[in-house]
């Protein structure tokens, strides 16, 4: 089975419990990371067209929609129908103006230069072809636009790294499996973080995809990193 199809089925399966487990297992720290990224995205008072790639159940999509200028268009896309279904319910309850659609993040159904901002919250590590996904995001980004990517990372400090791996490889799969009934999904998630390219390598991949200016910031001692790519 291709990685893409396996990831889709996995997220369809865990969608009903994903939000509850996500916030419990991250100790709610992820909310603070998203707020920092939203400030980076919603940095202009003019209406913006924003695409939230690999949007999952829409936490990032909703936060962006709350903060961008009135008249903005916010669209979330994800390959998992189950995650989109949960996200649409959340959008309806939140009252924000945003759309969500099922779409392949490696073949985005939009014209070149459509969006002023592109966001990805903890989703790029799930791409089957990372270079292709980055290239697609660059393609649909308008000139003068900005792409903001949040992704989990392995801390550089040796002691923190040991604690991190203990939690991620032992505790998280146990709790995730207990609550969701799918331990395999919560073994895949931390393993995907450990396999993800190091910050310097990922920044090079963003540049190779076309981004003219690429910056990165470590959050919470390197547990999470925020990458910002700009298009001239």
C-alpha positions as CSV (number, residue, x, y, z in Angstrom):
1,X,0.0,0.0,0.0
2,X,1.3,3.5,-0.9
3,X,2.1,5.7,2.1
4,X,-0.6,8.2,0.9
5,X,-3.4,5.6,1.0
6,X,-2.2,4.3,4.3
7,X,-2.1,7.7,5.9
8,X,-5.5,8.5,4.6
9,X,-7.0,5.3,6.1
10,X,-5.2,5.9,9.4
11,X,-6.5,9.4,9.8
12,X,-10.0,8.4,8.7
13,X,-9.9,5.8,11.5
14,X,-8.7,8.1,14.3
15,X,-10.6,11.2,13.3
16,X,-13.4,10.9,16.0
17,X,-10.8,10.9,18.8
18,X,-8.1,12.9,17.2
19,X,-8.8,16.3,18.8
20,X,-9.2,15.0,22.3
21,X,-6.0,13.0,22.1
22,X,-4.0,15.6,20.3
23,X,-4.5,18.2,23.1
24,X,-4.0,15.7,25.9
25,X,-0.8,14.2,24.4
26,X,0.6,17.6,23.6
27,X,-0.3,19.0,27.0
28,X,-2.1,21.8,25.1
29,X,1.2,23.3,24.2
30,X,0.2,23.0,20.5
31,X,-2.3,25.8,21.0
32,X,0.4,28.3,21.8
33,X,2.4,27.2,18.7
34,X,-0.6,27.8,16.5
35,X,-1.1,31.3,17.9
36,X,2.5,32.2,17.0
37,X,2.0,30.9,13.5
38,X,-1.3,32.7,13.1
39,X,0.3,36.0,14.0
40,X,2.9,35.3,11.3
41,X,0.1,34.6,8.8
42,X,-2.4,37.3,9.6
43,X,0.2,40.1,9.5
44,X,-1.7,42.5,7.2
45,X,-4.9,44.4,7.6
46,X,-6.1,43.8,4.0
47,X,-8.3,40.8,3.2
48,X,-6.2,37.7,2.4
49,X,-6.7,34.4,0.6
50,X,-5.4,31.7,2.8
51,X,-5.0,28.0,2.1
52,X,-4.5,25.7,5.1
53,X,-2.8,22.5,3.7
54,X,-3.2,19.1,5.5
55,X,-5.8,20.9,7.7
56,X,-7.0,17.8,9.6
57,X,-9.9,18.6,11.8
58,X,-9.5,22.4,11.2
59,X,-8.0,23.8,14.5
60,X,-5.5,25.8,12.5
61,X,-8.1,26.7,9.8
62,X,-10.4,28.1,12.4
63,X,-7.8,30.1,14.3
64,X,-6.6,31.7,11.1
65,X,-10.2,32.6,10.1
66,X,-10.7,34.3,13.4
67,X,-7.6,36.5,13.0
68,X,-7.4,37.5,9.4
69,X,-9.0,40.8,8.2
70,X,-12.7,40.9,7.4
71,X,-13.4,39.8,3.8
72,X,-10.6,37.3,3.8
73,X,-11.1,33.8,2.3
74,X,-9.8,30.8,4.3
75,X,-9.8,27.3,2.8
76,X,-8.6,24.1,4.4
77,X,-7.7,20.9,2.4
78,X,-6.9,17.4,3.6
79,X,-6.7,14.0,2.0
80,X,-8.8,12.4,4.8
81,X,-12.6,12.5,4.5
82,X,-13.0,11.6,8.1
83,X,-10.9,14.5,9.3
84,X,-12.7,16.9,7.0
85,X,-16.1,15.7,8.3
86,X,-15.1,16.5,11.9
87,X,-13.6,19.9,10.8
88,X,-16.8,21.0,9.0
89,X,-18.8,20.3,12.1
90,X,-16.3,22.4,14.1
91,X,-16.5,25.3,11.6
92,X,-20.3,25.3,11.8
93,X,-20.2,25.5,15.6
94,X,-17.5,28.1,15.7
95,X,-19.3,30.5,13.4
96,X,-16.2,31.5,11.5
97,X,-16.2,31.9,7.7
98,X,-14.1,29.1,6.2
99,X,-14.3,26.3,3.8
100,X,-12.9,22.7,3.9
101,X,-12.4,20.3,1.1
102,X,-11.0,16.9,0.5
103,X,-7.9,17.3,-1.8
104,X,-4.5,15.7,-2.4
105,X,-1.9,18.1,-1.0
106,X,0.6,16.9,-3.6
107,X,-1.8,17.9,-6.5
108,X,-3.6,21.0,-5.3
109,X,-6.8,21.8,-7.3
110,X,-6.0,25.5,-7.6
111,X,-4.4,27.8,-10.2
112,X,-0.9,29.2,-9.9
113,X,-0.7,32.2,-7.6
114,X,-4.1,31.8,-6.1
115,X,-3.3,32.4,-2.4
116,X,-1.6,35.1,-0.4
117,X,-0.8,32.8,2.5
118,X,-0.4,29.1,2.9
119,X,-0.2,27.3,6.3
120,X,0.5,23.7,7.3
121,X,0.1,22.6,10.9
122,X,1.9,19.4,11.7
123,X,1.1,17.8,8.3
124,X,4.1,18.0,6.0
125,X,5.7,14.9,7.5
126,X,2.8,12.9,6.3
127,X,3.3,13.7,2.6
128,X,4.3,10.7,0.6
129,X,6.5,13.0,-1.7
130,X,7.6,15.9,0.4
131,X,9.3,17.7,-2.5
132,X,6.2,17.5,-4.6
133,X,4.0,18.9,-1.8
134,X,6.3,21.8,-1.2
135,X,6.4,22.5,-4.9
136,X,2.6,22.6,-5.1
137,X,2.4,25.0,-2.2
138,X,4.9,27.3,-3.9
139,X,3.0,27.0,-7.2
140,X,-0.4,28.2,-5.7
141,X,1.2,30.9,-3.6
142,X,1.0,34.4,-5.1
143,X,4.0,36.7,-5.6
144,X,4.8,38.5,-2.3
145,X,3.1,35.7,-0.5
146,X,4.2,33.7,2.6
147,X,4.0,30.0,3.6
148,X,4.1,29.2,7.3
149,X,4.8,25.6,8.3
150,X,4.6,24.2,11.9
151,X,6.2,20.8,12.4
152,X,7.3,18.8,15.4
153,X,11.0,18.3,15.8
154,X,13.6,16.4,17.9
155,X,15.2,18.7,20.5
156,X,19.0,19.1,20.1
157,X,19.7,19.0,23.9
158,X,20.7,15.4,24.8
159,X,18.6,15.1,28.0
160,X,15.5,16.7,26.5
161,X,15.9,14.4,23.5
162,X,16.0,11.3,25.8
163,X,12.9,12.5,27.6
164,X,11.2,13.3,24.3
165,X,11.9,9.9,22.8
166,X,10.7,8.1,26.0
167,X,7.4,10.0,25.9
168,X,6.9,9.8,22.2
169,X,7.9,6.2,21.6
170,X,6.5,4.6,24.8
171,X,4.0,6.7,26.6
172,X,2.2,8.4,23.7
173,X,1.5,5.1,21.8
174,X,0.2,3.5,25.0
175,X,-2.3,6.3,25.8
176,X,-3.2,6.9,22.2
177,X,-3.9,3.2,21.6
178,X,-5.9,2.9,24.9
179,X,-8.2,5.8,24.0
180,X,-8.5,5.4,20.2
181,X,-8.2,1.6,19.9
182,X,-5.5,2.1,17.3
183,X,-2.1,1.9,18.8
184,X,-0.5,1.6,15.4
185,X,-1.6,5.1,14.5
186,X,0.1,6.5,17.6
187,X,3.2,4.5,16.9
188,X,3.3,5.9,13.3
189,X,2.9,9.6,14.5
190,X,6.1,9.8,16.6
191,X,8.1,7.7,14.2
192,X,7.2,10.1,11.4
193,X,8.7,12.9,13.5
194,X,11.9,11.1,14.0
195,X,12.2,10.4,10.3
196,X,11.5,14.0,9.3
197,X,14.5,15.9,7.8
198,X,16.6,18.0,10.2
199,X,15.8,21.8,10.1
200,X,18.7,22.7,7.9
201,X,17.8,19.9,5.4
202,X,14.1,20.9,5.3
203,X,15.0,24.6,4.7
204,X,17.1,23.5,1.8
205,X,14.1,21.5,0.5
206,X,11.9,24.6,0.7
207,X,14.5,26.6,-1.2
208,X,14.7,23.9,-3.9
209,X,10.9,24.0,-4.2
210,X,11.3,27.7,-5.2
211,X,10.9,29.7,-2.0
212,X,13.1,32.7,-2.2
213,X,13.5,33.5,1.5
214,X,13.3,30.7,4.1
215,X,13.5,31.3,7.8
216,X,13.0,29.1,10.8
217,X,12.4,29.5,14.5
218,X,12.6,26.8,17.3
219,X,9.7,26.8,19.7
220,X,9.6,25.2,23.2
221,X,13.3,24.2,23.2
222,X,13.1,22.7,19.7
223,X,10.1,20.4,20.3
224,X,8.3,22.4,17.5
225,X,9.7,24.5,14.7
226,X,8.1,27.2,12.6
227,X,9.4,27.5,9.0
228,X,8.5,30.6,7.0
229,X,9.0,30.6,3.2
230,X,8.4,33.7,1.0
231,X,7.8,34.1,-2.7
232,X,9.0,37.2,-4.5
